[in-house]
Each structure stands twice: as structure tokens, then as C-alpha cells.
Amino acid sequence: MIKETELRNRLSKKIKQIPSDKLELLENFILKLENPTLHKEDILSFSGSWNDLDKDIANDFTERLIARRENSKRRIDG
């Protein structure tokens, strides 16, 4: 396994080569690594979004969800 210092040096060199327009994206990624609860809070911000969704549509969506996932899985595996 690579020693921590060597790995940090390699990463530092790679960071210096990243184009300026990608630095903010990299920083956001690092922030998520440092604090994974930030991502959870982003997801939780959607809670209740479908409260006003028609019950029949919600039930249909839920009932067909497993079948759609299976179809999607076959396309990926296959």
C-alpha cells in the first residue's frame, strides 16, 4: 500500500493540473468527503415534495417500481 505522504504528494500534483473551471467541482466533492451529512441534508430537503401527489398516481408508481427496476437491471446486466 502507498504510504500516506506519497499519496498526498501524488494527489497534490494532480490537483495542480486540474483546469480552473473544475476546481469548484473538486472542492464540493472534497467537502462531501469531509462531511457526508451535508449530502444527507441535501436529500432530506426533498422530503414531503410529493405530499400533494394524487394517491392513485402514487400507488401506481409504487406498484410498478419493482418491475421497472428489474427491467432496468436486465438492460445493465445484459
C-alpha positions in Angstrom: 0.0 0.0 0.0 1.2 3.5 -0.8 2.4 5.5 2.1 0.2 8.4 3.1 2.8 11.0 2.4 3.4 9.7 -1.1 -0.3 9.5 -1.8 -0.8 13.1 -0.6 2.0 14.3 -2.8 0.6 12.5 -5.9 -2.9 14.0 -5.2 -1.4 17.4 -4.8 0.3 17.2 -8.2 -2.9 16.1 -9.8 -4.9 18.9 -8.2 -2.4 21.4 -9.6 -3.1 20.0 -13.1 -6.9 20.4 -12.8 -8.3 23.1 -15.1 -9.5 26.3 -13.3 -13.1 25.7 -14.3 -13.2 22.3 -12.5 -11.7 23.5 -9.1 -15.1 24.4 -7.6 -16.4 20.9 -8.5 -13.4 19.3 -6.9 -13.9 21.5 -3.8 -17.5 20.4 -3.5 -16.5 16.8 -3.8 -13.9 17.2 -1.1 -16.4 18.9 1.2 -18.8 15.9 0.8 -16.0 13.5 1.7 -15.2 15.6 4.8 -18.8 15.9 5.9 -21.1 13.2 4.5 -24.0 14.5 6.5 -24.2 17.5 4.1 -25.2 15.2 1.3 -27.9 13.6 3.6 -29.3 17.0 4.3 -29.5 17.7 0.6 -31.5 14.6 0.1 -33.7 15.2 3.1 -34.6 18.7 1.7 -36.8 16.8 -0.8 -38.9 15.2 1.9 -42.6 16.0 1.6 -42.2 17.1 -2.0 -44.8 14.6 -3.2 -47.3 15.2 -0.4 -49.8 16.7 -2.9 -49.4 13.9 -5.4 -52.6 12.1 -6.4 -53.0 8.9 -4.4 -53.7 6.8 -7.4 -50.6 8.0 -9.2 -48.5 7.4 -6.1 -49.9 3.9 -5.7 -49.3 3.1 -9.4 -45.8 4.4 -9.2 -45.1 2.3 -6.1 -46.6 -0.9 -7.5 -44.7 -0.6 -10.8 -41.4 0.4 -9.2 -40.1 -3.1 -8.7 -40.9 -4.1 -12.3 -39.2 -1.0 -13.6 -36.1 -1.7 -11.6 -36.0 -5.3 -12.8 -36.3 -4.1 -16.4 -33.5 -1.6 -15.9 -31.3 -4.2 -14.2 -31.7 -6.5 -17.2 -30.6 -3.8 -19.6 -27.5 -3.1 -17.5 -26.6 -6.7 -17.0 -27.3 -7.8 -20.4 
